[in-house]
Amino acid sequence: MEISKKERFWMNCKLFQLWRFIMLNLKILKAVDRSKRA
Amino acid sequence: MNKTGFVLVDGIYGLPYQRLSENSDACPSVYRNPTYCNIFTAGIAFAPPGPISVPHTNPKGTSISAAPPRTGMVSGIIGRVVAKNIIDLVKRGRMTHYERMSQMPAACIASMGDSLWDGSAAVIVVYPVVPDMRCFPKEAGRDLFVSHLEMGLSGAWMKRLIHSTFMHKLQGRIGWSLIPE
């Protein structure tokens, strides 16, 4: 599978990637929060 | 040990895939060998109870089945559970910590350029590692808010964040125990 020009643009768009970075952190923190119950 | 050399622990072994997929309690929780109580295993050392997706056979008869991942974050979490239980056994004589792979998250980052300006990485987050059909029956056994694949510059930032925080944890600096494995 090849990455298209449009996908490449969004992969390096700083503002969009900042949003994705925040969302990734939320996802990981939600999972870790459940994990720490042990 | 089983015939492939992995240490048997407190999981339920020998179940067919169908029953295994319905029973999330088949995964080990304290990672202790039932025969030799002073033997614990973490990471790739222990034998998983079975595959995490439907096993297949190719035309030549080779069995193809997906074993649960037991490296990286998973081995770190199991290491924590085992270490805390050993402390418990020494101090109190009983174990109080447990975590099955059907309750455990995992994150994996494949870097494709480490620059914080134009780098890239693929981030895979999955929760739980072993699908739990009882907790997430309509989502194929996984939490679909958490389980995600992301590719782009945010992955490179995440890689740097995880690298720095993990080194902080490894060196036992302030707040190290709050940082996830």
Backbone of each chain as ProteinMPNN parsed JSONL, in Angstrom:
{"seq_chain_A": "MEISKKERFWMNCKLFQLWRFIMLNLKILKAVDRSKRA", "coords_chain_A": {"N_chain_A": [[0.843, -1.204, 0.0], [0.582, 2.145, -0.898], [1.437, 5.425, 0.274], [-0.626, 8.151, -0.242], [-0.445, 11.489, -1.794], [-2.14, 13.259, -0.5], [-2.566, 11.993, 1.959], [0.035, 12.044, 2.879], [0.372, 14.787, 3.243], [-1.395, 15.339, 5.412], [-0.169, 13.748, 7.319], [2.031, 15.24, 7.975], [1.108, 17.677, 8.739], [1.277, 20.154, 11.018], [-0.551, 21.25, 12.933], [-2.774, 19.549, 12.806], [-1.517, 17.18, 13.508], [-0.781, 17.786, 16.091], [-3.257, 17.699, 17.357], [-3.838, 14.969, 16.938], [-1.795, 13.884, 18.479], [-2.508, 14.68, 21.062], [-4.893, 13.23, 21.282], [-3.884, 10.622, 21.061], [-2.401, 10.455, 23.435], [-4.508, 10.653, 25.287], [-5.856, 8.258, 24.745], [-3.916, 6.331, 25.445], [-3.555, 6.978, 28.145], [-6.112, 6.416, 29.156], [-6.217, 3.651, 28.809], [-4.054, 2.852, 30.412], [-4.885, 3.738, 32.9], [-6.904, 1.919, 33.505], [-5.347, -0.347, 33.59], [-3.727, 0.005, 35.846], [-5.282, -0.809, 37.94], [-4.644, -3.21, 39.078]], "CA_chain_A": [[0.0, 0.0, 0.0], [1.389, 3.362, -0.995], [0.837, 6.593, 0.929], [-0.954, 9.155, -1.266], [0.032, 12.852, -1.504], [-3.068, 13.845, 0.466], [-2.256, 11.379, 3.266], [1.355, 12.551, 3.294], [0.166, 16.16, 3.726], [-1.977, 15.294, 6.757], [0.82, 13.12, 8.217], [3.042, 16.21, 8.389], [0.431, 18.94, 9.08], [1.636, 20.294, 12.437], [-1.717, 21.487, 13.782], [-3.546, 18.302, 12.836], [-0.733, 16.183, 14.245], [-0.865, 18.138, 17.518], [-4.552, 17.152, 17.77], [-3.697, 13.502, 16.985], [-0.883, 13.593, 19.597], [-3.329, 14.798, 22.279], [-5.816, 12.094, 21.291], [-3.095, 9.41, 21.358], [-2.103, 10.479, 24.872], [-5.747, 10.321, 25.998], [-6.123, 6.824, 24.554], [-2.961, 5.56, 26.247], [-3.839, 7.215, 29.569], [-7.337, 5.702, 29.525], [-5.862, 2.229, 28.922], [-3.153, 2.668, 31.567], [-5.695, 3.943, 34.099], [-7.557, 0.634, 33.791], [-4.294, -1.317, 33.889], [-3.178, 0.223, 37.185], [-6.186, -1.312, 38.981], [-4.033, -4.365, 39.746]], "C_chain_A": [[0.873, 1.249, 0.0], [0.657, 4.53, -0.336], [0.605, 7.672, -0.13], [-0.431, 10.54, -0.844], [-0.826, 13.515, -0.429], [-2.769, 13.311, 1.875], [-0.926, 11.909, 3.793], [1.239, 13.986, 3.856], [-0.358, 16.151, 5.168], [-1.01, 14.683, 7.764], [1.851, 14.109, 8.716], [2.438, 17.588, 8.699], [0.523, 19.132, 10.596], [0.414, 20.435, 13.351], [-2.562, 20.212, 13.925], [-2.823, 17.234, 13.66], [-0.706, 16.484, 15.742], [-2.173, 17.579, 18.106], [-4.462, 15.63, 17.912], [-2.813, 13.079, 18.173], [-1.651, 13.649, 20.922], [-4.267, 13.596, 22.388], [-5.089, 10.785, 21.617], [-2.783, 9.313, 22.845], [-3.329, 10.114, 25.695], [-6.049, 8.827, 25.918], [-5.208, 5.987, 25.445], [-3.253, 5.736, 27.737], [-5.1, 6.484, 30.022], [-7.021, 4.214, 29.74], [-5.016, 1.968, 30.164], [-3.917, 2.818, 32.877], [-6.404, 2.646, 34.498], [-6.518, -0.399, 34.216], [-3.832, -1.214, 35.336], [-4.082, -0.313, 38.299], [-5.609, -2.517, 39.713], [-3.251, -3.89, 40.943]], "O_chain_A": [[1.792, 1.378, 0.809], [-0.57, 4.617, -0.378], [1.537, 8.061, -0.834], [-0.03, 10.741, 0.302], [-0.321, 14.233, 0.434], [-2.723, 14.067, 2.846], [-0.776, 12.185, 4.983], [1.921, 14.343, 4.817], [0.162, 16.858, 6.031], [-1.024, 15.054, 8.937], [2.486, 13.88, 9.746], [3.173, 18.555, 8.898], [-0.072, 18.376, 11.364], [0.353, 19.816, 14.413], [-2.999, 19.856, 15.019], [-3.447, 16.484, 14.411], [-0.619, 15.572, 16.565], [-2.185, 17.052, 19.219], [-4.951, 15.066, 18.891], [-3.055, 12.043, 18.793], [-1.477, 12.793, 21.79], [-4.415, 13.015, 23.463], [-5.607, 9.945, 22.353], [-2.882, 8.242, 23.445], [-3.232, 9.371, 26.671], [-6.447, 8.211, 26.906], [-5.658, 5.057, 26.115], [-3.207, 4.773, 28.502], [-5.156, 5.985, 31.147], [-7.481, 3.598, 30.701], [-5.23, 0.988, 30.878], [-3.638, 2.116, 33.849], [-6.493, 2.317, 35.681], [-6.775, -1.225, 35.092], [-3.575, -2.23, 35.981], [-3.703, -0.28, 39.47], [-6.023, -2.823, 40.831], [-2.654, -4.7, 41.652]]}, "seq_chain_B": "MNKTGFVLVDGIYGLPYQRLSENSDACPSVYRNPTYCNIFTAGIAFAPPGPISVPHTNPKGTSISAAPPRTGMVSGIIGRVVAKNIIDLVKRGRMTHYERMSQMPAACIASMGDSLWDGSAAVIVVYPVVPDMRCFPKEAGRDLFVSHLEMGLSGAWMKRLIHSTFMHKLQGRIGWSLIPE", "coords_chain_B": {"N_chain_B": [[7.379, -26.963, 32.224], [6.112, -26.44, 28.853], [5.928, -28.362, 25.733], [7.206, -26.753, 23.884], [9.01, -25.324, 25.322], [8.275, -23.196, 26.934], [7.41, -21.729, 30.093], [4.944, -23.116, 32.163], [2.212, -21.485, 33.65], [-0.227, -19.92, 35.841], [-2.458, -20.047, 34.116], [-5.306, -21.313, 32.144], [-4.872, -24.182, 30.435], [-4.978, -25.913, 27.239], [-7.545, -25.576, 26.22], [-9.964, -25.596, 23.548], [-9.988, -23.275, 20.721], [-12.494, -21.902, 20.47], [-13.719, -22.076, 23.028], [-11.75, -20.894, 24.5], [-11.745, -18.259, 23.537], [-14.077, -17.312, 24.617], [-13.629, -17.319, 27.274], [-12.154, -15.237, 29.246], [-10.799, -15.529, 31.581], [-8.983, -17.509, 31.238], [-6.467, -16.626, 30.759], [-3.274, -16.211, 32.349], [-2.878, -14.775, 35.679], [-1.195, -14.166, 37.863], [1.22, -15.192, 37.139], [2.727, -17.342, 38.12], [4.365, -20.452, 38.538], [2.452, -23.364, 38.941], [3.399, -25.727, 40.118], [6.063, -25.367, 41.052], [6.387, -23.143, 43.369], [8.137, -21.064, 43.791], [8.876, -20.119, 41.38], [8.5, -17.637, 39.048], [7.291, -16.062, 36.056], [8.019, -13.675, 33.491], [7.186, -11.609, 30.685], [8.315, -13.0, 27.604], [8.742, -15.512, 28.637], [6.724, -17.162, 29.694], [4.153, -19.623, 28.968], [1.599, -18.905, 26.731], [-1.994, -19.347, 27.02], [-3.211, -19.991, 24.598], [-4.047, -19.313, 21.079], [-4.91, -15.904, 19.929], [-6.566, -15.311, 17.904], [-8.628, -16.817, 15.32], [-7.278, -19.974, 14.637], [-5.434, -21.087, 11.744], [-4.688, -23.271, 8.919], [-2.19, -23.71, 6.486], [-2.055, -24.578, 2.885], [0.015, -26.462, 2.817], [-0.137, -27.655, 5.217], [0.91, -26.413, 7.419], [0.564, -25.031, 10.605], [-1.032, -21.984, 11.37], [-1.191, -19.577, 13.69], [-2.124, -16.865, 15.801], [-0.219, -15.801, 18.417], [-0.498, -14.221, 21.67], [1.039, -10.975, 22.027], [4.025, -10.625, 23.926], [6.067, -8.959, 24.624], [7.871, -5.853, 25.214], [5.661, -3.348, 26.342], [3.813, -5.103, 27.527], [5.465, -7.058, 28.758], [6.699, -5.397, 30.589], [4.558, -4.63, 32.261], [3.79, -7.126, 33.29], [6.15, -7.74, 34.591], [6.084, -5.809, 36.615], [3.828, -6.668, 38.092], [4.694, -9.21, 38.928], [7.013, -8.529, 40.418], [5.883, -6.963, 42.485], [4.273, -8.874, 43.678], [6.153, -10.704, 44.625], [7.381, -9.143, 46.571], [5.153, -8.857, 48.223], [4.812, -11.547, 49.03], [7.121, -11.954, 50.526], [6.809, -10.047, 52.569], [4.1, -10.293, 53.542], [3.221, -12.832, 53.064], [1.303, -13.574, 51.224], [-0.129, -13.135, 47.911], [-1.158, -10.082, 46.369], [-1.469, -8.763, 44.0], [-2.505, -8.719, 40.589], [-2.886, -9.251, 37.086], [-4.407, -9.92, 34.178], [-3.769, -10.75, 30.697], [-6.013, -10.172, 29.332], [-6.868, -7.914, 30.511], [-5.141, -5.973, 30.061], [-3.345, -3.202, 28.648], [-1.575, -2.379, 25.563], [1.07, -0.711, 23.884], [2.679, 0.179, 20.884], [5.373, 1.433, 19.022], [6.538, 2.153, 15.858], [9.235, 3.549, 14.5], [9.784, 5.893, 11.84], [11.67, 7.766, 11.163], [13.179, 10.086, 13.155], [13.015, 12.833, 13.54], [11.729, 15.768, 15.101], [10.412, 17.591, 13.636], [9.931, 16.845, 10.901], [9.679, 14.11, 11.083], [8.375, 10.692, 11.379], [6.115, 8.174, 12.533], [4.607, 4.998, 13.216], [1.988, 4.362, 15.35], [0.645, 1.98, 17.464], [-2.01, 1.195, 19.453], [-3.492, -0.948, 21.731], [-6.226, -2.356, 23.469], [-8.11, -4.586, 25.335], [-5.059, -6.628, 25.391], [-5.465, -9.386, 24.923], [-8.427, -10.302, 23.423], [-11.458, -9.517, 25.114], [-14.397, -10.847, 25.351], [-16.446, -10.672, 27.136], [-16.394, -8.169, 28.418], [-16.354, -6.406, 26.229], [-18.457, -7.073, 24.211], [-19.684, -6.243, 21.806], [-17.715, -5.166, 20.312], [-15.807, -6.764, 19.154], [-14.328, -7.724, 21.27], [-12.591, -5.753, 22.103], [-11.712, -2.443, 23.354], [-12.809, 0.077, 21.474], [-12.337, 2.796, 21.49], [-9.816, 3.11, 22.558], [-8.193, 1.206, 21.177], [-6.217, 1.495, 18.391], [-4.659, 2.699, 15.372], [-2.162, 4.874, 14.364], [-0.544, 7.035, 12.107], [2.142, 9.149, 11.439], [3.502, 12.493, 12.065], [2.844, 12.914, 14.744], [3.321, 10.445, 15.866], [6.11, 10.352, 15.91], [6.592, 12.318, 17.808], [5.392, 11.085, 19.967], [7.022, 8.869, 20.244], [9.422, 10.084, 21.101], [8.518, 11.173, 23.522], [7.8, 8.852, 24.98], [10.253, 7.548, 25.03], [11.842, 9.381, 26.552], [10.397, 9.528, 28.997], [10.452, 6.869, 29.761], [13.184, 6.421, 30.201], [13.497, 8.126, 32.356], [11.924, 6.799, 34.23], [13.332, 4.392, 34.393], [15.681, 5.202, 35.599], [14.815, 5.725, 38.091], [13.945, 8.247, 38.957], [12.272, 11.229, 40.348], [8.848, 10.571, 40.822], [8.803, 8.258, 39.32], [7.323, 5.901, 39.61], [4.794, 6.515, 38.771], [4.833, 6.613, 36.079], [3.778, 4.962, 33.163], [4.521, 1.554, 32.095]], "CA_chain_B": [[7.429, -26.334, 30.896], [5.4, -27.167, 27.806], [6.85, -29.01, 24.797], [7.993, -25.759, 23.141], [10.011, -24.746, 26.215], [7.773, -22.07, 27.729], [7.038, -22.119, 31.455], [3.497, -23.123, 32.437], [1.869, -20.676, 34.829], [-1.561, -20.152, 36.402], [-3.539, -19.967, 33.121], [-6.006, -22.571, 31.849], [-4.279, -24.661, 29.182], [-5.599, -27.03, 26.54], [-8.907, -25.313, 25.763], [-10.068, -25.294, 22.117], [-10.051, -21.831, 20.493], [-13.827, -21.349, 20.706], [-13.934, -21.916, 24.48], [-10.724, -19.959, 24.97], [-12.14, -16.889, 23.194], [-15.2, -16.916, 25.466], [-13.212, -17.366, 28.673], [-10.993, -14.36, 29.432], [-10.075, -15.956, 32.784], [-7.984, -18.526, 30.893], [-5.149, -15.978, 30.785], [-2.703, -16.197, 33.704], [-3.03, -13.489, 36.359], [-0.058, -13.863, 38.756], [2.418, -15.653, 36.419], [3.518, -18.225, 38.977], [4.248, -21.861, 38.19], [1.648, -24.008, 39.994], [4.142, -26.813, 40.772], [7.201, -24.786, 41.772], [5.822, -21.85, 43.759], [9.149, -20.0, 43.811], [9.194, -19.749, 39.994], [7.603, -16.695, 38.369], [7.788, -15.753, 34.71], [7.546, -12.405, 32.927], [7.521, -11.432, 29.267], [8.15, -14.132, 26.682], [9.105, -16.774, 29.279], [5.6, -18.039, 30.049], [3.372, -20.195, 27.87], [0.235, -18.376, 26.661], [-2.957, -20.456, 26.997], [-3.583, -20.358, 23.231], [-4.053, -18.188, 20.124], [-5.872, -14.831, 20.195], [-7.503, -15.235, 16.782], [-8.952, -18.166, 14.819], [-6.107, -20.61, 14.032], [-5.597, -21.569, 10.371], [-3.655, -24.189, 8.411], [-1.966, -23.393, 5.079], [-2.221, -25.766, 2.043], [1.055, -27.46, 3.103], [-0.405, -28.259, 6.519], [1.552, -25.677, 8.51], [-0.402, -24.338, 11.459], [-0.815, -20.536, 11.49], [-2.038, -19.045, 14.76], [-1.561, -15.639, 16.394], [-0.016, -15.844, 19.874], [-0.527, -12.859, 22.215], [2.366, -10.352, 22.161], [4.472, -10.641, 25.33], [7.298, -8.169, 24.762], [7.611, -4.423, 25.387], [4.808, -2.875, 27.435], [3.218, -6.265, 28.215], [6.453, -7.652, 29.671], [6.903, -4.428, 31.674], [3.433, -4.718, 33.204], [3.893, -8.42, 33.988], [7.295, -7.607, 35.502], [5.618, -5.055, 37.795], [2.933, -7.535, 38.876], [5.523, -10.257, 39.547], [7.877, -7.925, 41.445], [5.058, -6.575, 43.642], [3.815, -10.094, 44.358], [7.29, -11.274, 45.378], [7.487, -8.294, 47.778], [4.008, -9.254, 49.058], [5.07, -12.87, 49.617], [8.165, -11.811, 51.549], [6.337, -9.245, 53.703], [2.799, -10.677, 54.097], [2.972, -14.264, 52.876], [0.28, -13.824, 50.195], [-0.033, -12.223, 46.763], [-2.329, -9.212, 46.248], [-1.491, -8.12, 42.681], [-2.802, -9.602, 39.462], [-3.327, -8.584, 35.852], [-4.453, -10.834, 33.028], [-3.578, -10.083, 29.405], [-7.329, -9.712, 28.901], [-7.136, -6.661, 31.241], [-3.881, -5.243, 29.932], [-3.155, -2.474, 27.389], [-0.232, -2.434, 24.984], [1.341, 0.313, 22.879], [3.873, -0.147, 20.104], [5.703, 2.525, 18.1], [7.55, 1.842, 14.842], [9.732, 4.845, 14.039], [10.167, 6.001, 10.43], [12.339, 9.065, 11.114], [12.994, 10.577, 14.526], [12.983, 14.289, 13.615], [10.492, 16.283, 15.699], [9.803, 18.517, 12.682], [9.377, 16.127, 9.747], [9.772, 12.659, 11.286], [7.101, 9.984, 11.298], [6.1, 6.863, 13.195], [3.301, 4.341, 13.324], [1.67, 4.046, 16.75], [-0.461, 1.025, 17.608], [-2.457, 1.042, 20.848], [-4.528, -1.974, 21.787], [-6.712, -2.645, 24.825], [-7.029, -5.342, 25.978], [-4.17, -7.384, 24.493], [-6.25, -10.568, 24.553], [-9.812, -9.843, 23.36], [-12.331, -9.916, 26.214], [-15.748, -10.79, 24.79], [-17.425, -10.371, 28.194], [-16.419, -6.717, 28.651], [-16.599, -5.682, 24.975], [-19.073, -8.076, 23.324], [-20.086, -5.7, 20.497], [-16.56, -4.512, 19.682], [-14.835, -7.837, 18.892], [-13.507, -7.987, 22.455], [-11.631, -4.678, 22.389], [-12.201, -1.085, 23.534], [-12.498, 0.707, 20.19], [-11.815, 4.157, 21.659], [-8.381, 3.002, 22.827], [-7.494, 0.417, 20.155], [-6.067, 2.485, 17.326], [-3.37, 2.814, 14.67], [-1.959, 6.252, 13.914], [0.735, 7.162, 11.403], [2.425, 10.547, 11.137], [4.444, 13.229, 12.912], [2.468, 12.721, 16.158], [3.99, 9.21, 16.282], [7.506, 10.698, 16.23], [6.539, 13.019, 19.103], [5.062, 10.07, 20.979], [8.237, 8.054, 20.432], [10.346, 10.863, 21.935], [7.914, 11.27, 24.861], [7.907, 7.553, 25.654], [11.689, 7.312, 25.256], [12.319, 10.222, 27.66], [9.74, 9.159, 30.253], [10.909, 5.532, 30.149], [14.526, 6.566, 30.775], [13.263, 8.749, 33.669], [11.437, 5.723, 35.098], [14.413, 3.406, 34.555], [16.678, 5.757, 36.507], [14.186, 5.872, 39.408], [13.855, 9.661, 39.367], [11.028, 11.627, 41.018], [7.595, 10.202, 40.157], [9.023, 7.15, 38.373], [6.317, 4.838, 39.721], [3.557, 6.956, 38.121], [4.991, 6.514, 34.625], [3.42, 3.616, 32.698], [5.603, 0.746, 31.538]], "C_chain_B": [[6.582, -27.121, 29.91], [6.407, -27.683, 26.777], [7.659, -28.013, 23.958], [8.967, -24.99, 24.037], [9.547, -23.548, 27.023], [7.274, -22.573, 29.091], [5.517, -22.04, 31.624], [3.236, -22.318, 33.703], [0.403, -20.911, 35.212], [-2.721, -19.979, 35.414], [-4.238, -21.305, 32.971], [-5.549, -23.032, 30.468], [-5.135, -25.764, 28.557], [-7.019, -26.8, 26.065], [-8.915, -25.115, 24.247], [-10.31, -23.798, 21.918], [-11.412, -21.231, 20.863], [-14.078, -21.092, 22.192], [-12.954, -20.904, 25.064], [-11.157, -18.508, 24.726], [-13.297, -16.394, 24.065], [-14.793, -16.784, 26.934], [-11.96, -16.516, 28.896], [-10.203, -14.726, 30.684], [-9.05, -17.05, 32.487], [-6.568, -17.943, 30.907], [-4.59, -16.009, 32.207], [-2.832, -14.821, 34.351], [-1.848, -13.152, 37.269], [1.268, -14.419, 38.219], [3.355, -16.491, 37.297], [3.284, -19.667, 38.559], [3.489, -22.595, 39.298], [2.397, -25.115, 40.749], [5.285, -26.27, 41.631], [6.844, -23.345, 42.133], [6.851, -20.73, 43.851], [9.547, -19.576, 42.396], [8.093, -18.863, 39.42], [8.164, -16.444, 36.975], [7.217, -14.417, 34.249], [7.946, -12.354, 31.454], [7.355, -12.718, 28.468], [8.414, -15.48, 27.341], [7.916, -17.705, 29.508], [4.814, -18.49, 28.816], [1.992, -19.557, 27.846], [-0.757, -19.53, 26.541], [-3.352, -20.888, 25.588], [-3.584, -19.151, 22.325], [-5.091, -17.135, 20.473], [-6.763, -14.561, 18.982], [-7.663, -16.647, 16.212], [-7.709, -18.799, 14.172], [-6.423, -21.155, 12.632], [-4.501, -22.572, 10.039], [-3.461, -23.87, 6.939], [-2.053, -24.678, 4.232], [-1.173, -26.853, 2.305], [0.876, -28.094, 4.487], [0.259, -27.559, 7.687], [0.505, -24.895, 9.296], [-0.048, -22.853, 11.563], [-1.766, -20.013, 12.566], [-1.332, -17.872, 15.434], [-1.456, -15.787, 17.91], [-0.089, -14.417, 20.408], [0.881, -12.279, 22.32], [2.778, -10.276, 23.624], [5.794, -9.904, 25.517], [6.904, -6.727, 25.071], [6.745, -4.098, 26.594], [4.21, -4.033, 28.231], [4.22, -6.873, 29.2], [6.745, -6.713, 30.832], [5.812, -4.519, 32.732], [3.514, -6.027, 33.997], [5.055, -8.371, 34.995], [6.908, -6.869, 36.771], [4.766, -5.933, 38.702], [3.764, -8.585, 39.634], [6.37, -9.673, 40.682], [7.071, -7.558, 42.693], [4.562, -7.802, 44.406], [4.938, -10.761, 45.145], [7.49, -10.473, 46.674], [6.372, -8.68, 48.768], [4.279, -10.568, 49.78], [6.095, -12.785, 50.738], [7.598, -11.11, 52.786], [5.076, -9.794, 54.372], [2.482, -12.163, 53.94], [1.872, -14.579, 51.881], [0.385, -12.765, 49.098], [-1.303, -11.37, 46.668], [-2.435, -8.548, 44.876], [-1.759, -9.134, 41.582], [-3.114, -8.748, 38.244], [-3.246, -9.575, 34.695], [-4.19, -10.053, 31.745], [-4.92, -9.618, 28.826], [-7.759, -8.453, 29.654], [-6.03, -5.642, 30.963], [-3.803, -4.455, 28.614], [-1.75, -2.7, 26.823], [-0.109, -1.321, 23.953], [2.642, -0.028, 22.177], [4.125, 1.007, 19.131], [6.81, 2.081, 17.157], [7.997, 3.15, 14.215], [10.119, 4.806, 12.558], [10.846, 7.348, 10.198], [12.099, 9.779, 12.423], [12.968, 12.096, 14.644], [11.65, 14.756, 14.21], [9.778, 17.257, 14.765], [9.176, 17.777, 11.493], [9.559, 14.607, 9.856], [8.402, 12.004, 11.193], [7.223, 8.653, 12.041], [4.69, 6.306, 13.177], [3.094, 3.944, 14.783], [0.477, 3.09, 16.769], [-0.776, 0.912, 19.094], [-3.568, 0.005, 20.845], [-4.909, -2.241, 23.244], [-8.018, -3.431, 24.724], [-6.221, -6.155, 24.963], [-4.87, -8.649, 23.997], [-7.722, -10.145, 24.545], [-10.661, -10.403, 24.501], [-13.778, -9.749, 25.754], [-16.808, -10.482, 25.851], [-17.537, -8.861, 28.43], [-16.785, -5.934, 27.395], [-17.233, -6.613, 23.94], [-19.41, -7.548, 21.923], [-18.912, -5.102, 19.733], [-15.432, -5.507, 19.425], [-13.863, -8.029, 20.054], [-12.542, -6.882, 22.824], [-12.334, -3.337, 22.581], [-11.813, -0.293, 22.282], [-12.159, 2.19, 20.298], [-10.297, 4.09, 21.803], [-7.651, 2.312, 21.675], [-7.433, 1.216, 18.852], [-4.7, 2.37, 16.656], [-3.268, 4.217, 14.101], [-0.596, 6.339, 13.231], [0.965, 8.634, 11.087], [3.409, 11.158, 12.122], [4.135, 13.038, 14.401], [3.112, 11.449, 16.717], [5.438, 9.47, 16.675], [7.572, 11.437, 17.566], [6.288, 12.021, 20.239], [6.282, 9.203, 21.297], [9.218, 8.782, 21.351], [9.829, 10.947, 23.373], [8.109, 9.966, 25.631], [9.367, 7.231, 25.968], [12.179, 8.087, 26.49], [11.714, 9.792, 28.984], [10.197, 7.767, 30.716], [12.31, 5.593, 30.77], [14.443, 7.178, 32.178], [12.838, 7.669, 34.672], [12.562, 4.739, 35.432], [15.461, 3.886, 35.56], [16.098, 6.027, 37.896], [14.108, 7.3, 39.89], [12.461, 9.974, 39.917], [9.802, 11.24, 40.182], [7.701, 9.019, 39.234], [7.896, 6.116, 38.412], [4.991, 5.22, 39.053], [3.613, 6.779, 36.607], [4.647, 5.094, 34.175], [4.609, 2.873, 32.093], [5.717, 0.956, 30.03]], "O_chain_B": [[6.353, -28.317, 30.093], [7.609, -27.467, 26.929], [8.684, -28.38, 23.384], [9.672, -24.1, 23.561], [10.349, -22.94, 27.731], [6.783, -23.696, 29.213], [4.889, -21.04, 31.279], [3.948, -22.453, 34.698], [-0.145, -21.979, 34.94], [-3.858, -19.782, 35.841], [-3.839, -22.303, 33.573], [-5.8, -22.367, 29.463], [-5.902, -26.447, 29.236], [-7.651, -27.725, 25.554], [-7.979, -24.53, 23.703], [-10.782, -23.121, 22.831], [-11.476, -20.177, 21.495], [-14.581, -20.035, 22.573], [-13.277, -20.161, 25.991], [-10.97, -17.641, 25.58], [-13.476, -15.187, 24.231], [-15.524, -16.206, 27.739], [-10.84, -17.006, 28.755], [-9.064, -14.288, 30.843], [-8.324, -17.474, 33.386], [-5.59, -18.677, 31.051], [-5.341, -15.85, 33.169], [-2.889, -13.81, 33.65], [-1.524, -11.976, 37.438], [2.325, -14.145, 38.787], [4.578, -16.374, 37.232], [2.157, -20.063, 38.263], [3.84, -22.466, 40.471], [2.064, -25.41, 41.897], [5.45, -26.663, 42.786], [6.979, -22.439, 41.311], [6.479, -19.563, 43.975], [10.456, -18.762, 42.228], [6.933, -19.261, 39.316], [9.364, -16.594, 36.743], [6.082, -14.069, 34.573], [8.922, -12.979, 31.039], [6.371, -13.438, 28.636], [8.319, -16.508, 26.67], [8.088, -18.924, 29.516], [4.814, -17.831, 27.776], [1.266, -19.647, 28.836], [-0.405, -20.587, 26.017], [-3.782, -22.024, 25.39], [-3.169, -18.069, 22.739], [-6.036, -17.407, 21.213], [-7.621, -13.678, 19.028], [-6.923, -17.559, 16.579], [-7.142, -18.216, 13.248], [-7.532, -21.622, 12.371], [-3.519, -22.709, 10.769], [-4.44, -23.765, 6.2], [-2.118, -25.769, 4.799], [-1.428, -28.03, 2.05], [1.651, -28.967, 4.878], [0.192, -28.038, 8.819], [-0.329, -24.193, 8.723], [1.105, -22.505, 11.815], [-2.983, -20.004, 12.383], [-0.115, -17.879, 15.614], [-2.468, -15.885, 18.604], [0.228, -13.481, 19.675], [1.821, -12.998, 22.661], [1.97, -9.902, 24.475], [6.546, -10.186, 26.449], [5.716, -6.422, 25.177], [7.039, -4.507, 27.717], [4.107, -3.963, 29.456], [3.869, -7.169, 30.342], [7.011, -7.171, 31.943], [6.085, -4.492, 33.932], [3.331, -6.039, 35.214], [4.95, -8.893, 36.105], [7.333, -7.235, 37.867], [4.949, -5.95, 39.92], [3.557, -8.813, 40.826], [6.439, -10.244, 41.77], [7.509, -7.804, 43.817], [4.446, -7.773, 45.631], [4.699, -11.321, 46.215], [7.735, -11.047, 47.735], [6.603, -8.811, 49.97], [4.018, -10.7, 50.976], [5.966, -13.45, 51.766], [7.867, -11.522, 53.914], [4.965, -9.779, 55.598], [1.585, -12.687, 54.6], [1.531, -15.749, 51.705], [0.903, -11.669, 49.308], [-2.405, -11.881, 46.866], [-3.405, -7.835, 44.618], [-1.291, -10.271, 41.644], [-3.572, -7.614, 38.391], [-2.165, -10.005, 34.293], [-4.366, -8.836, 31.709], [-4.954, -8.77, 27.935], [-8.877, -7.97, 29.468], [-5.999, -4.572, 31.57], [-4.16, -4.99, 27.564], [-0.852, -3.157, 27.531], [-1.063, -1.021, 23.235], [3.599, -0.473, 22.811], [3.195, 1.498, 18.493], [7.889, 1.682, 17.596], [7.238, 3.788, 13.486], [10.697, 3.83, 12.078], [10.631, 7.994, 9.173], [10.954, 10.055, 12.78], [12.904, 12.61, 15.761], [10.588, 14.227, 13.88], [8.669, 17.701, 15.06], [8.034, 18.046, 11.121], [9.589, 13.905, 8.844], [7.396, 12.672, 10.958], [8.311, 8.088, 12.153], [3.71, 7.049, 13.129], [3.935, 3.266, 15.374], [-0.563, 3.36, 16.168], [0.095, 0.573, 19.895], [-4.488, 0.082, 20.03], [-4.055, -2.339, 24.125], [-8.954, -2.965, 24.074], [-6.647, -6.344, 23.824], [-4.867, -8.944, 22.802], [-8.222, -9.672, 25.566], [-10.599, -11.592, 24.817], [-14.317, -8.642, 25.768], [-17.925, -10.082, 25.523], [-18.634, -8.337, 28.619], [-17.456, -4.906, 27.483], [-16.623, -6.909, 22.913], [-19.421, -8.315, 20.961], [-19.089, -4.586, 18.629], [-14.255, -5.151, 19.469], [-12.72, -8.442, 19.856], [-11.752, -7.037, 23.756], [-13.418, -3.116, 22.042], [-10.634, -0.024, 22.054], [-11.737, 2.795, 19.312], [-9.577, 4.913, 21.237], [-6.599, 2.783, 21.242], [-8.465, 1.568, 18.28], [-3.713, 1.993, 17.289], [-4.186, 4.69, 13.432], [0.386, 5.782, 13.72], [0.088, 9.296, 10.531], [4.057, 10.459, 12.901], [5.048, 13.005, 15.225], [3.416, 11.382, 17.908], [5.942, 8.896, 17.64], [8.487, 11.218, 18.36], [6.885, 12.104, 21.312], [6.537, 8.854, 22.449], [9.78, 8.182, 22.267], [10.597, 10.81, 24.325], [8.53, 9.975, 26.788], [9.68, 6.708, 27.037], [12.844, 7.526, 27.361], [12.42, 9.696, 29.988], [10.316, 7.517, 31.915], [12.589, 4.9, 31.749], [15.205, 6.811, 33.073], [13.322, 7.627, 35.803], [12.725, 4.315, 36.575], [16.055, 3.084, 36.281], [16.809, 6.505, 38.781], [14.194, 7.556, 41.091], [11.586, 9.109, 39.951], [9.729, 11.541, 38.991], [6.794, 8.779, 38.437], [7.552, 5.525, 37.389], [4.157, 4.352, 38.795], [2.584, 6.791, 35.932], [5.162, 4.126, 34.737], [5.575, 3.486, 31.638], [6.577, 0.355, 29.386]]}, "name": "protein", "num_of_chains": 2, "seq": "MEISKKERFWMNCKLFQLWRFIMLNLKILKAVDRSKRAMNKTGFVLVDGIYGLPYQRLSENSDACPSVYRNPTYCNIFTAGIAFAPPGPISVPHTNPKGTSISAAPPRTGMVSGIIGRVVAKNIIDLVKRGRMTHYERMSQMPAACIASMGDSLWDGSAAVIVVYPVVPDMRCFPKEAGRDLFVSHLEMGLSGAWMKRLIHSTFMHKLQGRIGWSLIPE"}
